[in-house]
Structures are given as C-alpha cells and as structure tokens.
C-alpha cells in the first residue's frame, strides 16, 4: 500500500497568473497539520540563479531560513499569515524534528529507484517531496542516537545521503527555489488531519541500497 498522488489538492492550487498558493499551503501545514514552518530566503531578486542570503557559496540556494532564523518556525496561523502576506513568494520551509516529520533525502535518480524498491516490498510510504535534483522521503521523528545505530549497521553509507532531523529544515511544495519547483512526488492523502509517515528504519536499507547500486557516493546538492 502506498500514498496516492493528489496533485489537485489545495496545497498545489494556483492563483491564476500569480503563481503557487504559498500562503494556503503554509497555513495547511501549520494550522491543520501542526508542522512548524517559516519563510525561506528565496532567490536573489537581481539574479535568480543565486541565493538572496549573504553566503556566495550557499549550498541550498533559496531553500533555507535566513531572516527569521529556524528557531522562529511556528504553527501559529496569525504569524504564518503575516509572513506570507508580506512575503508572498517566499518558499515554505519546514523545521524538521520534534513533533514534525523528519526526512531522508537523496539525489533524484536513485530516489526513484529506492521508491520502486520499497513498492516492490509492499512497504507503505507517506509523502515524498521532490525538487529537480533531490527527493526527500518524510519519516517519523528520530533521535541522533537512533540514527547513529541505523547507520552503524550499514556496510557503507554514501555521502550523497542526507538526514533532516531535529534542528534541520526542508522546503515544501509548492515552493520555488533557485533550483526550481518543489512538488509532491507522493502527495499526502486528502482529508488527513496530519499525513501518516513511516519509521526511518523502514526506508534506510532501501535508500542506501539504491544509492550504492547507482554509484552515487559523493555529496550532491
């Protein structure tokens, strides 16, 4: 069993020529699902190929918190509405961990193969977030100790694998970053109070195997 694609959900609705309904998505995440969010820094308005933050070597251009910082992430609808009323094109950034989902992310090609492997095992998946270069499988919150034990049990952990845990962040659909549009590869099921996500143990083996088989071992954006 797996999550059903729901590309027509309100989270992906469009406002005519105004672009994605970011404020609507942010309010759904925060107020309905109780996922703490905050606006991302977005692209440089003068040069859309660069991040608007001061770091010229930014590794996640347009897809990370800056002002306010990550600790400002909230589920308060009034704050969320104020942020996106003033910054309507800002990416929606999830503060992972705590009561919010964490994520396991990997480059797009092996990610597709990992999802196929999980499907063949009959494993249930929750939402999967996709950007042009990387996909992120949302999982239940985990501790550093739990993650360390999981990785220690692996013969090899490719450097391109990333874990978004406590103190981490992830851009959510329908954000647009320097790298392109963020979308649901597997959308949350409609009508859920909060989307179901699997345990991290359920996906690590298949993800590591997919990366090893495709030879993706160096860190990638």
C-alpha positions in Angstrom: 0.0 0.0 0.0 1.3 3.5 -0.7 0.1 7.0 -0.6 -2.0 8.1 -3.6 -0.9 11.0 -5.7 -3.1 14.0 -5.1 -1.9 16.7 -7.4 -5.2 18.6 -7.3 -5.2 19.2 -3.6 -5.4 22.7 -2.3 -1.7 22.6 -1.5 -0.9 22.8 -5.2 -3.6 25.2 -6.2 -2.8 28.2 -8.4 -4.0 31.7 -8.2 -4.3 32.4 -11.9 -1.1 34.1 -13.0 0.1 34.9 -9.5 1.9 31.6 -9.1 1.5 28.9 -6.4 -0.7 29.4 -3.3 2.1 29.5 -0.8 0.1 31.1 2.0 -2.6 28.5 1.6 0.0 25.7 1.8 1.8 27.3 4.7 -1.5 27.6 6.6 -2.4 24.0 5.9 1.0 22.7 7.2 1.0 24.9 10.3 -2.7 25.2 11.4 -4.1 21.9 10.2 -1.1 19.5 10.4 0.8 21.3 13.2 4.0 21.3 11.3 6.2 24.3 12.3 7.1 26.4 9.2 8.7 29.7 8.4 9.6 31.6 5.2 12.7 30.7 3.2 15.2 33.2 2.0 14.3 32.8 -1.7 16.3 33.7 -4.8 18.2 36.9 -5.3 15.8 39.4 -7.0 18.6 40.7 -9.1 20.0 37.3 -10.1 17.6 34.4 -10.0 20.4 31.9 -10.2 21.8 32.9 -6.8 20.5 32.8 -3.2 19.5 36.1 -1.6 21.5 35.3 1.5 25.0 36.8 2.1 26.8 33.5 1.5 28.2 33.3 -2.0 28.8 29.6 -1.5 25.3 28.8 -0.4 24.6 25.0 -0.8 20.8 25.2 -0.7 20.1 28.5 -2.6 16.7 29.8 -2.0 15.6 26.9 0.1 16.7 27.7 3.7 15.7 30.0 6.6 17.6 33.3 7.0 15.5 36.1 8.5 13.8 34.9 10.6 16.0 32.1 11.8 15.0 28.5 12.1 14.0 28.8 15.8 11.2 31.1 14.7 9.3 28.3 13.0 5.7 28.2 14.2 2.3 26.6 13.9 0.6 29.9 14.7 -1.8 30.8 11.9 -1.6 34.5 12.6 2.1 34.6 12.3 2.1 32.4 9.2 -0.5 34.6 7.6 1.5 37.8 8.4 4.8 36.3 7.0 3.3 35.3 3.6 1.2 38.4 3.3 4.4 40.4 3.4 6.5 37.9 1.5 4.0 36.1 -0.8 6.7 34.4 -2.9 8.9 33.1 -0.1 9.5 29.3 0.0 7.7 27.4 2.7 10.3 25.8 5.0 9.5 23.0 7.4 11.5 22.8 10.7 12.1 19.1 10.9 12.0 17.0 14.1 10.2 17.5 17.4 6.6 16.9 16.6 7.1 17.4 12.9 8.3 14.8 10.4 12.0 14.3 9.7 13.2 13.3 6.2 15.7 11.2 4.4 16.8 12.8 1.1 18.9 11.6 -1.8 19.5 12.6 -5.5 16.5 12.3 -7.8 17.5 9.3 -9.9 18.4 6.8 -7.1 15.5 8.2 -5.2 13.1 7.0 -7.9 14.8 3.6 -7.8 14.5 3.5 -4.0 10.8 4.2 -4.2 10.4 1.4 -6.7 12.3 -1.0 -4.4 10.0 0.0 -1.4 6.9 -0.5 -3.6 8.1 -4.0 -4.6 8.5 -4.9 -0.9 4.9 -3.8 -0.4 6.0 -1.1 2.0 3.7 1.8 2.8 5.1 5.2 2.1 4.0 8.6 3.2 4.6 11.9 1.4 7.7 12.3 -0.8 8.9 15.8 -1.6 10.7 16.3 -4.9 12.9 19.1 -6.3 14.7 18.9 -9.7 17.8 17.5 -8.1 16.8 15.7 -4.8 13.8 13.9 -3.4 13.0 13.6 0.4 11.0 10.8 2.0 9.2 12.1 5.1 9.6 9.8 8.1 8.7 9.9 11.8 10.9 11.9 14.1 14.1 10.1 15.2 16.9 10.8 17.6 20.6 11.2 16.8 21.3 8.0 18.8 18.7 6.1 16.8 20.1 7.4 13.5 23.7 6.6 14.6 22.7 2.9 15.3 21.0 2.6 11.9 24.0 4.0 10.0 26.5 1.9 12.0 24.6 -1.2 10.9 25.3 -0.3 7.2 28.4 -1.6 5.5 28.7 1.7 3.6 26.7 5.0 3.7 27.0 7.1 0.5 27.9 10.7 1.1 25.0 11.9 -1.1 22.5 10.7 1.5 21.2 13.4 3.8 19.1 13.2 7.0 16.9 16.1 8.0 16.3 15.6 11.7 16.0 17.8 14.8 17.3 21.2 14.0 17.1 20.6 10.3 14.8 22.0 7.6 13.2 21.2 4.3 11.5 23.3 1.6 7.9 22.0 1.0 5.6 22.3 -2.0 4.6 24.4 -3.8 7.8 26.4 -3.1 10.0 27.7 -5.9 13.7 27.8 -5.2 16.8 28.7 -7.2 16.9 25.1 -8.3 13.3 25.0 -9.5 9.9 24.0 -8.3 9.4 21.8 -5.2 6.5 19.4 -5.7 4.9 16.2 -4.3 6.2 13.1 -5.9 3.9 11.3 -3.5 1.3 13.6 -2.2 -0.4 13.4 1.2 -3.7 11.6 1.2 -6.7 14.0 1.1 -8.6 14.6 4.3 -5.9 13.6 6.7 -5.7 15.6 10.0 -1.9 15.1 9.6 -0.2 12.9 7.0 1.0 9.5 8.0 4.7 8.9 7.7 6.8 5.7 8.2 9.6 4.9 10.6 13.1 5.8 9.4 14.2 2.2 9.8 11.7 1.2 7.2 13.4 3.2 4.4 17.1 3.4 5.2 18.1 0.0 3.9 16.4 0.5 0.5 17.7 4.1 0.2 21.3 3.0 0.9 21.0 0.1 -1.5 19.7 2.3 -4.3 22.5 4.8 -3.9 25.1 2.1 -3.8 23.8 0.4 -6.9 23.7 3.7 -8.9 27.2 4.6 -7.7 26.1 8.0 -6.2 28.5 8.4 -3.3 29.8 11.9 -3.5 27.8 14.7 -1.8 25.4 16.5 -4.1 23.1 19.4 -3.8 
